[in-house]
Structure formats: C-alpha cells, structure tokens
Amino acid sequence: MGENYKGRLCAVTGAARGIGRASAAKFAEYGADVVMVDINKELLEKSAKEIAAQYGVNTYAYAVDISNADACTQFMDDVNDKIGVVDVLANCAGISVAKYMIDLTLPEWERVININLRSVWILSQLFARQLRDSGKSRGHIVTISSQASKIGESANGVYSISKAGINSMTQVLGLEYAQYGISVTAVCPGYVDTEMVQDVFQKRSLVEGKTPEEYERELTSGVALGRMCQPEEVADLMAFLAGGRADYITGVTVTIAGGKTLI
C-alpha cells in the first residue's frame, strides 16, 4: 500500500542527487508537488525536470545556499507567497569533512554545522510558523540524520556531532510542535549507495591510510544484511513517516542500517 500525497506540497533540501533526489521522486510518485532545493543549480534543475516529466506533478527548483540564514528565510517566504504553504519539510542536505578532530579548522566546523544542523532548525522554524499561521492542522518534518549520530566515527567527527544534534532537535521539536499538528521525525541511514558516500570512502580512506576498497570493505563488513542501502529505501521510509499513517510517531529517530547498528 502506497502513501497518498495528492494535494500536498513537499519541500526537499539536498534534492539534486542522492537521498534528497530519491525522496523528492518518491513524494512525486505518490502525487505531491515538490519544491526541490540544492546549491547545485544545474543538476537541481535537471533532476526537477526529470521528476516532473516522470510523475506528472509540479516541481519547483530553488538554488539556495542553506548555510545562509537570510537565504533560507527568503526561500521559504518566496515559496509561501508564490506556491503555497508547505505540508512536508524533508531536510536531506548534508556534507562531511574527512579529518580527525585535532586537525579540523574552525571554518570547516562551522560549514558542516551550518548546513547539517543550523539550517534544519531555521527551516523547521520557518515551516512551523507558516503552517501555524495558515490555519492548517497537519504537517510533517522529516530529517536525514545518520547511524554516525549513534556510533561516532573516526575521521568523521563534526559530521557525527551535527547528526547527534539532529536527533536531540527532533525530540525537542516533536514536543514543541505537537500543538500545531506537526510530527517531527528523523531517519538514521547506514551506508547508502550514493555519490556522497562513495566520496566519503575515497577521502576517509586516505586519512586512515587504506585504499578506498579496503576502507569500504572494513566499514560495510559489519552490515548484517550484507549490502549497502539504496537511496530509494530511505525515501520509502521518509514517505511513510510523513504520509499520514505514521502521524502518531513523533520526536523519534528511526534507524535504517541493515543491522550495522541496532540503536
């Protein structure tokens, strides 16, 4: 049984590729119009056109640097004024830095935190205010966290920390936004077969003194199901959490890691 998103407007960050694109496509498959957000304008517009053509829905491409608070506000105001009130906010954008904490620079720390954590707070706040003021009684926020939020990873410290912050924010916003009819959840994927994860394997293997192939085998050897996750599998879970049948689930994170981590 699929979800029904007809008549709903979903906003997805990090939507040009990977989990974000898969989630935008999944919402569109179930009938939603989709606002797609990414800093990569060319790839974003290509993805938006492909999804619109495939599923016959409206897609709107917004090239936004979500590390910039003013840009987030301008984007959400523009969507509200020109398209309508967003029903589902899917925070999928994220970056990582392959460095040990002792070598990390302040600008690197700030960029990861600003994109992975601060933008989620800003966009979620703007989303909640607009939905509250619209008089709508139902909305959903679903955010990509990570298994690294629950089992910190060497040479991936600031990413792990930013995602642990997502988990705590999900709890707090779940409590505070319930009065507005907004459910708030986060998804903690393990190793997902995306360009970003392959890039992580490449860069972190150098830090750890291994070949990319050795490092990938080492990291994925503990996955009970014996394979990497596909972006569409994460998108399916996100669509369920924001689709209406899971409205009584809020303030929690859901792990999808093939048994790599059981928390």
Phi and psi in degrees as a GROMACS rama.xvg file:
@    title "Ramachandran Plot"
@    xaxis  label "Phi"
@    yaxis  label "Psi"
@TYPE xy
-88.8487  169.262  GLY-2
-83.1581  161.502  GLU-3
-118.462  109.718  ASN-4
-111.689  11.7653  TYR-5
-60.9216  133.515  LYS-6
83.5683  2.07964  GLY-7
-106.369  152.958  ARG-8
-116.269  121.998  LEU-9
-112.98  134.71  CYS-10
-110.182  129.345  ALA-11
-127.97  122.42  VAL-12
-91.1982  158.132  THR-13
64.4294  34.0793  GLY-14
-89.4417  -1.18253  ALA-15
-72.5662  -30.2241  ALA-16
-155.404  176.901  ARG-17
62.6994  -143.026  GLY-18
-62.53  -38.2855  ILE-19
-61.4121  -45.3943  GLY-20
-65.6352  -42.6446  ARG-21
-61.568  -37.9495  ALA-22
-69.8068  -42.4218  SER-23
-59.6037  -42.1645  ALA-24
-65.212  -38.1869  ALA-25
-67.0792  -43.9917  LYS-26
-60.3481  -41.6224  PHE-27
-65.2963  -40.487  ALA-28
-57.8216  -35.3884  GLU-29
-88.6637  6.35141  TYR-30
106.81  0.928651  GLY-31
-81.281  150.352  ALA-32
-81.7164  145.997  ASP-33
-129.906  127.136  VAL-34
-92.6768  116.717  VAL-35
-107.578  129.122  MET-36
-124.166  133.826  VAL-37
-166.346  161.2  ASP-38
-84.0955  -20.0835  ILE-39
-87.2456  91.1017  ASN-40
-61.4484  -46.2208  LYS-41
-63.7759  -49.1623  GLU-42
-68.4444  -35.4276  LEU-43
-61.4893  -48.853  LEU-44
-63.4383  -37.4732  GLU-45
-63.1217  -46.4329  LYS-46
-63.3742  -41.703  SER-47
-62.8285  -42.3462  ALA-48
-64.9471  -41.7731  LYS-49
-64.5041  -42.4449  GLU-50
-68.018  -41.8376  ILE-51
-61.303  -42.4466  ALA-52
-68.5975  -37.5779  ALA-53
-72.0814  -38.1193  GLN-54
-112.699  -4.01007  TYR-55
68.6991  32.4118  GLY-56
-116.592  172.094  VAL-57
-86.4586  131.325  ASN-58
-122.281  145.956  THR-59
-128.839  119.768  TYR-60
-96.0145  122.96  ALA-61
-122.112  112.772  TYR-62
-83.4866  106.055  ALA-63
-134.009  135.815  VAL-64
-88.9584  98.0783  ASP-65
-73.611  -3.96303  ILE-66
-75.0726  -11.3294  SER-67
-99.2455  114.995  ASN-68
-62.2897  -40.5397  ALA-69
-65.0737  -36.9982  ASP-70
-65.3924  -36.8819  ALA-71
-62.7813  -45.3164  CYS-72
-63.438  -45.6612  THR-73
-61.4782  -41.8017  GLN-74
-61.7381  -50.9786  PHE-75
-65.1325  -38.0405  MET-76
-63.8601  -40.6493  ASP-77
-65.5303  -43.0599  ASP-78
-62.1811  -45.4257  VAL-79
-61.6142  -40.6162  ASN-80
-75.1873  -39.185  ASP-81
-101.275  -25.9351  LYS-82
-116.66  -48.3818  ILE-83
145.122  -176.42  GLY-84
-78.3213  130.986  VAL-85
-74.3031  133.941  VAL-86
-94.2155  -31.5556  ASP-87
-133.992  127.676  VAL-88
-110.198  118.004  LEU-89
-112.229  108.094  ALA-90
-89.4122  100.216  ASN-91
-114.603  -10.9453  CYS-92
-68.7536  142.06  ALA-93
-170.432  152.038  GLY-94
-136.446  165.392  ILE-95
-138.826  164.181  SER-96
-129.668  124.882  VAL-97
-87.6148  83.3237  ALA-98
-149.479  150.235  LYS-99
-71.0152  151.306  TYR-100
-60.0365  -30.9256  MET-101
-69.0174  -21.7379  ILE-102
-101.585  -7.45466  ASP-103
-67.6712  138.902  LEU-104
-95.0367  159.509  THR-105
-61.3607  -44.6637  LEU-106
-59.3691  -36.5505  PRO-107
-66.6487  -44.9578  GLU-108
-55.0223  -50.7566  TRP-109
-64.6915  -38.9026  GLU-110
-67.1663  -43.7221  ARG-111
-63.551  -46.9539  VAL-112
-63.1439  -41.4612  ILE-113
-64.8542  -39.3217  ASN-114
-81.0371  -47.0244  ILE-115
-79.1456  -29.3403  ASN-116
-122.391  -55.2898  LEU-117
-62.4906  -39.8645  ARG-118
-63.0694  -32.9474  SER-119
-66.1622  -42.7613  VAL-120
-62.4381  -47.0588  TRP-121
-62.8936  -50.8833  ILE-122
-66.3108  -37.3842  LEU-123
-65.7073  -39.5265  SER-124
-64.2452  -46.2213  GLN-125
-62.1771  -42.7566  LEU-126
-59.429  -48.3257  PHE-127
-64.3574  -40.4385  ALA-128
-64.7283  -43.7817  ARG-129
-66.9849  -41.3608  GLN-130
-65.8887  -43.2268  LEU-131
-58.8751  -46.5323  ARG-132
-72.3177  -19.4817  ASP-133
-78.4994  -18.2196  SER-134
88.4699  -1.92045  GLY-135
-67.6284  148.742  LYS-136
-111.617  11.6497  SER-137
-150.474  129.554  ARG-138
-158.25  165.609  GLY-139
-140.522  138.015  HIS-140
-119.831  126.158  ILE-141
-134.124  129.244  VAL-142
-124.716  142.763  THR-143
-80.8685  115.709  ILE-144
-101.171  -136.437  SER-145
-171.195  154.655  SER-146
-61.0939  -22.8404  GLN-147
-68.3517  -13.3891  ALA-148
-75.4751  -18.6388  SER-149
-111.473  -24.3447  LYS-150
-134.089  92.4984  ILE-151
-51.4302  142.827  GLY-152
-113.234  134.348  GLU-153
-62.9919  141.873  SER-154
62.9952  18.2731  ALA-155
-143.227  33.1512  ASN-156
-64.1477  -51.3159  GLY-157
-66.8107  -32.5201  VAL-158
-63.1351  -48.0891  TYR-159
-58.5794  -42.9444  SER-160
-65.4531  -43.5153  ILE-161
-62.4412  -37.8036  SER-162
-75.5654  -31.8328  LYS-163
-62.6514  -36.0468  ALA-164
-62.6894  -37.2353  GLY-165
-58.8221  -43.007  ILE-166
-62.0431  -43.8515  ASN-167
-67.3171  -42.2369  SER-168
-61.1124  -38.4528  MET-169
-59.9403  -41.3908  THR-170
-63.0169  -48.2011  GLN-171
-65.3171  -47.51  VAL-172
-67.4817  -31.8377  LEU-173
-59.9532  -41.1462  GLY-174
-70.2783  -45.5897  LEU-175
-78.3698  -32.9605  GLU-176
-90.8374  -3.5338  TYR-177
-59.4808  -34.6659  ALA-178
-64.5973  -17.7374  GLN-179
-100.471  6.5833  TYR-180
77.2263  22.2953  GLY-181
-104.167  123.395  ILE-182
-92.75  143.505  SER-183
-129.803  120.008  VAL-184
-136.962  163.903  THR-185
-135.441  151.902  ALA-186
-115.522  132.598  VAL-187
-111.758  88.7311  CYS-188
-75.1889  155.93  PRO-189
-88.6033  -130.439  GLY-190
-85.858  109.04  TYR-191
-102.752  136.75  VAL-192
-76.5766  78.9247  ASP-193
-126.065  167.437  THR-194
-62.1125  -37.0132  GLU-195
-62.9494  -44.6049  MET-196
-67.5199  -39.2851  VAL-197
-63.1908  -37.2928  GLN-198
-64.7665  -38.6837  ASP-199
-61.5606  -45.1082  VAL-200
-57.1734  -43.3014  PHE-201
-62.8208  -49.3304  GLN-202
-76.9229  -40.6026  LYS-203
-74.192  -25.7724  ARG-204
-63.4904  -34.9628  SER-205
-66.2769  -41.3392  LEU-206
-63.9845  -38.1763  VAL-207
-85.9057  -2.8111  GLU-208
72.9955  32.9048  GLY-209
-126.571  165.415  LYS-210
-76.592  156.708  THR-211
-55.9195  -38.1784  PRO-212
-66.2879  -42.9082  GLU-213
-62.622  -41.5269  GLU-214
-68.9406  -41.5699  TYR-215
-61.9741  -43.9836  GLU-216
-62.0401  -40.5404  ARG-217
-63.0117  -45.1646  GLU-218
-70.4312  -39.1169  LEU-219
-90.6007  -6.46235  THR-220
-64.6459  -24.0421  SER-221
-90.425  6.87204  GLY-222
-79.5133  115.726  VAL-223
-59.2935  -37.4106  ALA-224
-79.5326  -5.78635  LEU-225
75.5933  20.6065  GLY-226
-156.53  166.647  ARG-227
-81.1345  158.734  MET-228
-80.5199  149.049  CYS-229
-96.3964  144.61  GLN-230
-53.5484  -35.2892  PRO-231
-65.6555  -28.4061  GLU-232
-69.4423  -37.883  GLU-233
-67.7676  -41.8816  VAL-234
-61.3052  -38.9267  ALA-235
-59.0224  -43.8658  ASP-236
-65.932  -41.8493  LEU-237
-63.0855  -42.2959  MET-238
-64.0455  -37.0814  ALA-239
-65.7536  -46.878  PHE-240
-62.1918  -30.8529  LEU-241
-104.272  8.54307  ALA-242
-93.8029  -5.59449  GLY-243
113.152  -38.3136  GLY-244
-75.2763  -11.8032  ARG-245
-113.35  24.4133  ALA-246
-62.369  -20.6414  ASP-247
-86.7413  -0.603589  TYR-248
-97.0573  118.365  ILE-249
-154.284  152.796  THR-250
74.7703  17.5912  GLY-251
-129.593  161.667  VAL-252
-109.163  145.897  THR-253
-120.71  122.545  VAL-254
-86.4276  135.226  THR-255
-132.7  85.7606  ILE-256
-133.857  14.3437  ALA-257
63.4822  20.1942  GLY-258
91.2602  4.61564  GLY-259
-64.3636  -42.4131  LYS-260
-130.815  139.09  THR-261
-108.004  20.861  LEU-262
